[in-house]
Every structure is written in structure tokens, then in C-alpha cells.
Amino acid sequence: MRFTDSRVGIQCVELPAILDWAQSAELTSAPNPSYSVAEIKVSAQAARVLLRRLKVEEEDARHWGMLLKHEVDSAAQTSRLAAG
């Protein structure tokens, strides 16, 4: 994933496409206009089925999720420090 500095702060370049895909696949609720919140609609069991179909190990998905969260948190902190 790529992040860019914009006039409104750090933004993920791929995020709009990811959110659009997740919403069209009914994995998330329709995001609010600012894309700051989208509720996950898929259950843990459904997520396991999706991972199995994609041939992704659950532990690998958990690891990827932790890495993604770390990168998002890091980008947010960088943005706050730059604004501060």
C-alpha cells in the first residue's frame, strides 16, 4: 500500500478502490462520505471461508492485518507530528 501527503494529510492511494470493492462485495457497510468509518459486516466464520477459498492461511491474514494496522497507525502519527 502506498501513502501520499495531500492537502488534507496522509492518504492511502489504494484505499478508495479497496473500500469500493469491500462494499460492493457486501463485506463492509457503505462508508460515510469522508471514508473515515466503514463497519465490517462479515462474520469471523465467513472470513475463514473467504481465506480458505483464496488459499490464505489464517495466521498469514492475521499477520498482514497487524502489519496494515501498524502502517496506518504510523502514517497517522507522522501526519499528526507534521501538523503539530
Summary of the structure (lengths in Angstrom):
residues: 84
radius of gyration: 14.7
end to end distance: 25.0
largest distance: 44.9
contacts: 170
relative contact order: 0.13
helix: 55%
strand: 12%
